[in-house]
Amino acid sequence: MVQEYRNIYQIARESKGLTQEKASELMDISVDSLRAYEGGKRVPPDRVVIMMIEIYDTQYLAYQHLKTSAEVGKKYLPNIELTELPLAILKLQKEVADFIKCKDIMIQITCDGIIDDEERPQWNQIMKELDDVVEAIMALKFAK
């Protein structure tokens, strides 16, 4: 069975219940341009993505756009798993609690203003915990 290709722009439009014709009219772009964006043939310019975000009422599209189309987003933005609100809240609480466990070590490492080679593994683990908090915050922000 062949599955139809649906990218982030098409999913956002469909979740708002708009046809390609209506969406392109609201954005003042051609239906062909919208088809090209949704078909993965072209990456929409930022001004078009901003209109999509506003018309489709989906801030998460901004994050997805940067994560999938910008080199910096591909390299540095964390993957965010969309979840239900209660699960996102619990995940954030867990990640914050894990980070708080590192607080005393973080203070000890940084109080002299230098992270030496011996401290580097612990520091890297603290930064990993902080990254987990950021991911959990973003997942909560975009929770359903």
BELTAKA-V568219 format. One record per pair of residues at least 24 apart in sequence whose ideal C-beta (glycine too) atoms are under 8 Angstrom apart, sorted by sequence separation. I is the first residue (numbers start at 0). J is the second residue. D is the distance in Angstrom with one decimal. If there is no record, write none. Layout:
I/J/D, I/J/D
This chain:
26/50/4.6, 101/125/4.7, 8/33/7.8, 12/37/7.2, 25/50/7.6, 26/51/7.0, 42/68/4.8, 98/125/7.9, 101/128/5.4, 8/36/5.0, 9/37/3.9, 26/54/6.5, 8/37/5.0, 22/51/7.8, 25/54/5.1, 6/36/7.9, 98/128/4.5, 6/37/6.0, 97/128/5.4, 98/129/6.1, 5/37/7.8, 6/38/7.6, 22/54/6.7, 6/39/5.4, 22/55/7.8, 98/131/7.4, 4/38/7.1, 94/128/7.4, 97/131/6.8, 98/132/5.2, 4/39/6.8, 8/43/6.6, 17/54/7.6, 94/131/4.6, 95/132/5.9, 17/55/7.4, 94/132/4.7, 12/51/7.3, 15/54/7.1, 8/48/8.0, 11/51/6.2, 15/55/4.4, 94/134/7.5, 95/135/7.6, 14/55/7.0, 15/56/6.6, 91/132/7.5, 94/135/4.2, 15/57/7.5, 93/135/7.7, 8/51/6.3, 12/55/6.0, 14/57/6.9, 11/55/4.5, 91/135/4.2, 90/135/4.9, 91/136/6.3, 11/57/4.9, 91/138/7.5, 87/135/7.3, 90/138/6.4, 91/139/5.2, 11/60/4.7, 90/139/7.7, 87/138/4.9, 88/139/6.4, 8/60/7.4, 87/139/4.3, 7/60/6.3, 77/130/6.4, 88/142/7.9, 79/134/6.2, 84/139/7.7, 87/142/3.9, 7/63/4.4, 77/133/6.7, 78/134/7.7, 82/138/6.0, 86/142/7.8, 7/64/6.9, 77/134/4.6, 81/138/6.9, 79/137/4.9, 80/138/6.1, 84/142/4.3, 79/138/5.3, 83/142/6.5, 84/143/6.7, 7/67/6.5, 77/137/7.2, 81/141/5.9, 82/142/6.0, 83/143/5.7, 81/142/7.1, 82/143/7.4, 79/141/6.5, 81/143/6.5, 62/137/7.2, 62/141/7.1, 58/140/7.7, 59/141/4.4, 58/141/7.0
